Amino acid sequence: MRTIARNEIGRLLDGLLAGYAVYAPVRRKGILVFDRIRSGDEAILDYANTRTSPKHVLMPQMETLLSSCGEDPGVSEHTDCGKPAVLFGARPCDARAFLFLDKVLRDGQSRDVYYANRRDSLLVISIGCTQPRETCFCTTTGGGPLSAEGSDILLEDLGSVYLAHVASSRGAEFAAAHGLLDTCEGEPPGSGTVNGGLQPAIEPPVDLGLLKAALDRSFDDPLWLTLAEKCLGCGICSYLCPACHCFDIVDEEAAGVRVRNRVWDSCQFSCFTAQASGFNPRPTGRERYRQRIMHKFNYCIDNHGMAGCVGCGRCVSECPVNLDMRQVLAAFGGRRGGN
């Protein structure tokens, strides 16, 4: 395998810009986010995690699906052609979220062509964590600081150099074409390299299997009301989450142009399940907060074989009322035999 010097990353990115749309961590208005770069020098690689996830690269916060103009009855479908792109510098949790989104939006019974076209054209190069934040809980949901799931290439940070691990056939082709590896077969990430062979420790606050079993019998648990009393229903957890994927469809018209837009939505909003009749099956915060937790840690496991959460910790660090997801999970997962 070949190591890549830290000071060579900018040159590598500059080379990729000739043939790819490249997204990397950058600072915009003082906030660290993923955005398209024009120069390799823009990328910031020494960071714990970005404020927002790179989900928008594949699923923009707002996008036009269809449009028509004037008296023309024809409709133009705005399906992204899937321009080749590289997401560079994602953390393993964010890359693993793509694995989950693939199950829901690309590989399931209902294929989302807008997501699928972008996903099939995106190469993900992640960088393993050496100093996870105190709000991280990726090991609870099945990931880890050096998880390669969802990545095509995982770069292991060894200080002055990165060690590249191929994680997919697409990553192998890319690595060979761009000279990232001398061979496409390497040792698993973390095998005697990071911190003298020790991966960063993240203690799982709850066992996912025990949590799932507890949630199966907790639909009417009064604890939901206690938890929901603190929640504002602001939806920031949904918008920052790399795995949340709910959206609304809005038809608008202006100056004779009719458009159908898709916009992010949240199950925490009171109008999310409101029906035209006025009936709302989730009328209070109790039902809405229960849905969020049940969906991520119960229904998604049943339907997709993995939790709808990757433990990135953004919902913990950014919640305006400090409603800590880890404490919520522990409240159910720790009650092994109770009701």
C-alpha positions as CSV (number, residue, x, y, z in Angstrom):
1,M,0.0,0.0,0.0
2,R,1.0,3.6,-0.5
3,T,0.9,6.4,2.0
4,I,-0.1,9.9,1.0
5,A,1.7,12.8,2.6
6,R,-0.6,15.3,4.3
7,N,0.9,18.2,2.4
8,E,0.2,16.4,-0.9
9,I,-3.6,16.3,-0.4
10,G,-4.1,19.8,-1.9
11,R,-2.3,18.7,-5.1
12,L,-4.3,15.5,-5.3
13,L,-7.6,17.5,-5.1
14,D,-6.4,20.0,-7.7
15,G,-5.8,17.0,-10.0
16,L,-9.3,15.7,-9.4
17,L,-10.9,19.0,-10.1
18,A,-10.1,18.6,-13.8
19,G,-12.6,15.7,-14.2
20,Y,-14.8,15.8,-11.1
21,A,-17.0,18.0,-9.1
22,V,-15.2,17.8,-5.7
23,Y,-16.9,18.3,-2.4
24,A,-14.8,18.7,0.8
25,P,-15.0,20.3,4.3
26,V,-14.7,24.1,4.0
27,R,-15.5,27.0,6.2
28,R,-18.4,29.1,5.0
29,K,-19.4,32.2,7.1
30,G,-17.5,30.8,10.0
31,I,-19.2,27.4,9.9
32,L,-17.5,24.2,8.8
33,V,-19.6,22.5,6.1
34,F,-19.3,20.3,3.0
35,D,-19.3,22.4,-0.2
36,R,-18.0,22.2,-3.7
37,I,-14.4,23.4,-3.9
38,R,-12.6,25.2,-6.7
39,S,-9.1,24.7,-5.3
40,G,-7.5,22.0,-3.2
41,D,-6.3,24.6,-0.7
42,E,-9.9,25.2,0.3
43,A,-10.3,21.8,1.9
44,I,-10.0,21.7,5.7
45,L,-9.0,18.2,6.9
46,D,-8.1,18.8,10.6
47,Y,-11.5,18.8,12.1
48,A,-13.7,16.6,14.4
49,N,-16.8,16.9,12.2
50,T,-18.7,19.4,10.2
51,R,-21.8,21.3,11.5
52,T,-23.9,19.9,8.7
53,S,-23.6,16.5,7.0
54,P,-22.7,16.0,3.3
55,K,-26.2,14.5,2.7
56,H,-27.1,17.5,0.5
57,V,-24.5,16.4,-2.1
58,L,-26.9,13.5,-3.0
59,M,-30.2,15.0,-1.7
60,P,-30.3,18.8,-1.9
61,Q,-32.3,20.6,0.7
62,M,-34.5,21.9,-2.2
63,E,-34.5,20.7,-5.8
64,T,-36.8,21.1,-8.8
65,L,-38.2,17.9,-10.0
66,L,-40.5,19.1,-12.8
67,S,-41.4,22.3,-14.6
68,S,-43.6,23.6,-17.3
69,C,-43.9,27.1,-18.9
70,G,-46.7,29.2,-20.3
71,E,-49.4,27.5,-22.4
72,D,-47.0,24.6,-23.3
73,P,-48.6,21.5,-21.8
74,G,-45.3,19.7,-21.9
75,V,-43.4,19.0,-18.6
76,S,-39.6,19.0,-18.3
77,E,-38.2,16.5,-15.8
78,H,-35.1,17.8,-14.0
79,T,-33.4,14.5,-13.5
80,D,-29.8,15.0,-12.6
81,C,-27.6,13.3,-15.2
82,G,-25.1,12.3,-12.5
83,K,-22.0,14.3,-13.2
84,P,-18.9,12.5,-11.8
85,A,-18.2,13.7,-8.3
86,V,-15.9,13.0,-5.4
87,L,-16.8,13.6,-1.8
88,F,-13.4,14.0,0.0
89,G,-12.8,14.0,3.7
90,A,-16.1,12.7,5.0
91,R,-16.0,11.1,8.4
92,P,-16.9,7.3,8.6
93,C,-20.2,8.1,10.2
94,D,-21.3,10.3,7.3
95,A,-20.1,7.7,4.8
96,R,-22.0,5.0,6.6
97,A,-25.1,7.1,6.4
98,F,-24.9,6.7,2.6
99,L,-25.0,3.0,3.1
100,F,-28.3,3.5,4.9
101,L,-29.7,5.9,2.3
102,D,-28.8,3.5,-0.4
103,K,-31.1,0.9,1.2
104,V,-34.0,3.3,1.4
105,L,-33.7,5.4,-1.8
106,R,-31.7,3.4,-4.3
107,D,-31.8,-0.3,-3.7
108,G,-35.2,-0.8,-2.2
109,Q,-38.6,-1.4,-3.8
110,S,-39.0,2.4,-4.6
111,R,-36.0,3.7,-6.4
112,D,-35.5,7.4,-6.2
113,V,-33.9,8.2,-9.5
114,Y,-32.8,11.7,-8.4
115,Y,-30.8,10.3,-5.5
116,A,-29.7,7.1,-7.4
117,N,-28.2,9.0,-10.4
118,R,-26.1,11.2,-8.1
119,R,-25.1,8.3,-5.8
120,D,-24.0,6.1,-8.8
121,S,-21.7,8.9,-9.9
122,L,-20.2,9.8,-6.5
123,L,-16.9,8.4,-5.2
124,V,-16.6,8.7,-1.4
125,I,-13.1,9.1,0.1
126,S,-13.4,9.2,3.9
127,I,-10.9,10.0,6.6
128,G,-10.9,7.9,9.8
129,C,-11.3,9.6,13.2
130,T,-8.4,9.9,15.6
131,Q,-10.1,12.2,18.1
132,P,-13.8,11.7,18.1
133,R,-15.9,14.3,19.8
134,E,-17.4,13.6,23.2
135,T,-20.9,13.7,21.6
136,C,-20.1,10.8,19.2
137,F,-21.8,7.4,19.6
138,C,-21.1,5.7,16.3
139,T,-20.2,2.4,17.9
140,T,-23.7,2.1,19.4
141,T,-25.2,2.0,15.9
142,G,-22.7,-0.4,14.4
143,G,-20.0,1.9,13.1
144,G,-16.7,3.0,14.4
145,P,-13.9,5.6,14.0
146,L,-12.3,3.6,11.2
147,S,-15.4,2.0,9.7
148,A,-15.1,1.8,5.9
149,E,-18.8,1.1,5.2
150,G,-20.3,3.4,2.7
151,S,-16.8,4.6,1.6
152,D,-14.9,3.7,-1.6
153,I,-11.6,4.6,-0.1
154,L,-10.8,5.1,3.6
155,L,-7.8,7.2,4.5
156,E,-6.2,6.4,7.8
157,D,-4.6,9.4,9.5
158,L,-1.1,8.5,10.7
159,G,-0.1,12.1,11.4
160,S,2.1,13.3,8.6
161,V,0.7,10.8,6.1
162,Y,-2.5,9.0,5.3
163,L,-2.7,5.3,4.6
164,A,-5.3,4.5,1.9
165,H,-7.6,1.5,2.2
166,V,-9.7,0.4,-0.7
167,A,-13.3,-0.4,0.4
168,S,-15.1,-1.1,-2.9
169,S,-14.4,-2.1,-6.5
170,R,-15.0,1.5,-7.6
171,G,-12.5,2.6,-5.1
172,A,-10.0,0.1,-6.5
173,E,-10.4,1.4,-10.0
174,F,-10.1,5.0,-8.8
175,A,-7.0,4.2,-6.7
176,A,-5.3,2.4,-9.6
177,A,-6.1,5.2,-12.0
178,H,-4.9,8.0,-9.7
179,G,-1.9,6.3,-8.2
180,L,-3.2,6.1,-4.7
181,L,-2.2,2.5,-4.1
182,D,0.5,0.2,-5.4
183,T,-1.8,-2.7,-4.8
184,C,-5.6,-2.9,-4.4
185,E,-5.3,-5.4,-1.5
186,G,-4.5,-4.0,1.9
187,E,-4.7,-4.7,5.6
188,P,-7.9,-3.7,7.4
189,P,-8.0,-0.2,8.8
190,G,-6.5,0.1,12.3
191,S,-4.3,-3.0,12.1
192,G,-1.3,-1.8,14.0
193,T,-1.2,1.7,12.6
194,V,-3.4,4.3,14.4
195,N,-2.1,5.4,17.8
196,G,0.2,2.3,18.0
197,G,-2.6,0.0,17.0
198,L,-5.3,1.3,19.3
199,Q,-8.4,2.8,17.7
200,P,-10.1,5.8,19.5
201,A,-12.4,4.4,22.2
202,I,-16.1,5.3,22.0
203,E,-18.0,3.6,24.8
204,P,-21.4,2.4,23.5
205,P,-24.0,3.8,25.9
206,V,-26.6,1.2,25.1
207,D,-26.8,-2.2,23.3
208,L,-28.7,-1.8,20.1
209,G,-30.2,-5.3,20.3
210,L,-31.5,-4.7,23.8
211,L,-32.8,-1.3,22.7
212,K,-34.7,-2.7,19.8
213,A,-36.3,-5.3,22.1
214,A,-37.3,-2.6,24.6
215,L,-38.8,-0.4,21.9
216,D,-40.9,-3.3,20.6
217,R,-42.8,-3.2,23.8
218,S,-42.7,0.5,24.6
219,F,-45.2,2.1,22.2
220,D,-47.5,3.1,25.1
221,D,-44.8,3.8,27.6
222,P,-45.5,7.1,29.6
223,L,-41.8,7.9,29.2
224,W,-42.6,9.3,25.7
225,L,-44.6,12.1,27.3
226,T,-41.8,13.0,29.7
227,L,-39.2,13.1,26.8
228,A,-41.5,15.1,24.5
229,E,-42.1,17.8,27.1
230,K,-38.5,19.0,26.6
231,C,-38.5,18.8,22.8
232,L,-39.3,22.1,20.9
233,G,-40.2,20.3,17.6
234,C,-37.8,22.7,15.8
235,G,-36.5,19.9,13.5
236,I,-32.9,20.8,13.7
237,C,-32.0,17.2,14.5
238,S,-33.6,16.1,11.3
239,Y,-32.0,18.7,9.1
240,L,-28.5,18.0,10.5
241,C,-28.9,14.2,10.5
242,P,-27.0,12.5,7.7
243,A,-29.6,9.6,7.6
244,C,-32.9,11.5,7.8
245,H,-34.5,11.5,4.3
246,C,-38.1,12.7,4.7
247,F,-39.2,15.4,2.2
248,D,-42.3,17.3,1.1
249,I,-43.4,18.0,-2.5
250,V,-44.5,21.6,-3.2
251,D,-46.1,22.9,-6.5
252,E,-45.6,26.6,-7.2
253,E,-46.2,29.0,-10.0
254,A,-44.6,32.3,-10.7
255,A,-44.6,34.4,-13.9
256,G,-46.2,31.6,-15.9
257,V,-43.6,29.0,-14.8
258,R,-44.9,26.1,-12.9
259,V,-42.5,24.0,-10.8
260,R,-42.6,21.0,-8.6
261,N,-40.0,21.2,-5.8
262,R,-38.8,18.7,-3.3
263,V,-37.8,20.1,0.1
264,W,-36.5,18.5,3.2
265,D,-39.1,17.9,5.9
266,S,-39.2,16.6,9.5
267,C,-41.4,14.2,11.4
268,Q,-41.1,16.7,14.3
269,F,-43.2,19.3,12.5
270,S,-46.8,19.4,13.5
271,C,-48.0,19.6,9.9
272,F,-45.9,16.6,8.8
273,T,-48.8,14.1,9.0
274,A,-51.7,16.5,8.9
275,Q,-54.3,15.4,6.4
276,A,-56.5,17.5,4.1
277,S,-59.5,16.6,6.3
278,G,-57.8,18.2,9.3
279,F,-57.1,14.9,11.0
280,N,-53.6,14.5,12.3
281,P,-52.6,11.0,13.5
282,R,-49.7,12.5,15.4
283,P,-51.3,15.5,17.0
284,T,-48.9,16.2,19.8
285,G,-45.1,16.2,20.4
286,R,-45.4,12.9,22.3
287,E,-46.5,11.0,19.1
288,R,-44.0,12.9,16.9
289,Y,-41.0,12.3,19.2
290,R,-41.9,8.6,19.6
291,Q,-42.1,8.3,15.8
292,R,-38.6,9.7,15.4
293,I,-37.0,7.3,17.9
294,M,-39.1,4.3,16.8
295,H,-38.4,4.9,13.1
296,K,-34.6,5.1,13.6
297,F,-34.1,2.4,16.1
298,N,-37.0,0.0,15.5
299,Y,-38.7,0.2,12.2
300,C,-35.5,0.8,10.1
301,I,-33.9,-2.2,11.6
302,D,-37.0,-4.3,10.7
303,N,-37.2,-2.8,7.2
304,H,-33.6,-2.2,6.2
305,G,-31.5,-4.3,8.5
306,M,-29.7,-1.3,10.1
307,A,-30.6,1.6,12.4
308,G,-31.5,4.9,10.7
309,C,-28.8,6.6,12.8
310,V,-25.0,6.5,12.5
311,G,-24.2,8.2,15.8
312,C,-22.5,11.3,14.4
313,G,-23.7,13.2,17.5
314,R,-24.9,16.3,15.7
315,C,-28.3,16.0,17.3
316,V,-26.6,15.9,20.6
317,S,-24.3,18.9,20.1
318,E,-26.8,21.2,18.3
319,C,-30.1,20.6,20.2
320,P,-31.2,23.9,21.6
321,V,-32.6,22.3,24.7
322,N,-29.8,19.7,25.2
323,L,-32.1,16.7,24.6
324,D,-29.3,14.1,24.4
325,M,-30.1,11.2,22.1
326,R,-27.7,8.9,24.0
327,Q,-29.7,9.5,27.3
328,V,-33.0,8.8,25.5
329,L,-31.6,5.5,24.2
330,A,-30.3,4.5,27.6
331,A,-33.6,5.3,29.2
332,F,-35.2,2.5,27.1
333,G,-32.2,0.2,26.5
334,G,-31.3,0.2,30.2
335,R,-34.7,-0.9,31.3
336,R,-34.1,-4.5,30.5
337,G,-37.2,-6.1,32.0
338,G,-39.4,-3.2,32.9
339,N,-42.4,-1.6,31.3
